[in-house]
């Protein structure tokens, strides 16, 4: 069985939530890479930022999963 290198990527133009802590814990629990990528400058379009960051991260991993910065992972004990 082939092991795939999977990364969780999330980004924002400013840290608004503590959801990145849950992303880090989930990634660590499952042996995944995790990248929090702040927007390159204030006012950067968040949608295109996802495309740029996801694409550049895909160069280093087999799969990339985007988690929005406001996505929380609840009940991680059963994950």
C-alpha positions in Angstrom: 0.0 0.0 0.0 1.4 3.4 -1.0 1.5 6.1 1.7 0.3 9.5 0.4 1.8 12.7 1.7 -1.2 14.8 2.7 -1.2 18.4 3.9 -3.8 20.5 5.6 -3.6 24.2 4.5 -5.5 27.1 5.8 -5.0 30.8 5.4 -6.4 34.2 6.3 -5.6 37.9 6.0 -5.6 38.1 9.8 -6.0 35.6 12.7 -9.6 35.9 13.7 -10.2 32.5 15.4 -8.4 29.9 17.3 -9.4 27.2 14.8 -5.8 26.8 13.7 -5.1 25.1 17.0 -7.6 22.4 16.1 -6.2 22.1 12.6 -2.7 21.5 14.1 -4.0 18.9 16.6 -5.9 17.0 13.9 -2.9 17.1 11.6 -0.5 15.9 14.3 -2.9 13.1 15.4 -3.1 11.8 11.8 0.5 12.3 10.7 -0.4 15.1 8.3 1.5 18.2 7.4 -0.2 21.5 8.4 0.4 24.9 7.0 -1.2 28.2 8.2 -0.6 30.7 5.4 -1.4 34.3 6.1 -2.3 36.4 3.1 0.7 38.2 1.6 -0.7 41.7 2.2 -3.7 43.4 3.8 -6.7 43.3 1.5 -5.5 40.3 -0.5 -8.4 38.5 -2.1 -9.0 35.5 0.0 -10.3 33.3 -2.8 -7.2 33.7 -5.0 -5.0 33.4 -2.0 -6.4 29.8 -1.6 -5.5 29.0 -5.1 -2.0 30.4 -4.8 -1.2 28.7 -1.5 -2.9 25.4 -2.4 -1.0 25.2 -5.6 2.4 26.1 -4.1 1.8 23.6 -1.3 0.8 20.9 -3.8 4.3 21.0 -5.2 5.6 19.6 -1.9 2.7 17.1 -1.2 0.6 14.5 -3.0 -2.7 15.9 -1.7 -3.7 19.2 -0.2 -6.9 19.8 1.8 -8.0 23.4 2.4 -9.6 24.1 5.8 -11.1 27.6 6.0 -9.8 29.6 9.0 -13.3 29.6 10.5 -13.7 25.8 10.3 -13.5 24.2 13.7 -12.9 20.5 14.3 -15.0 19.4 17.2 -15.0 16.1 19.2 -11.5 15.1 18.1 -11.4 12.3 20.6 -13.1 10.0 18.1 -11.2 11.1 15.0 
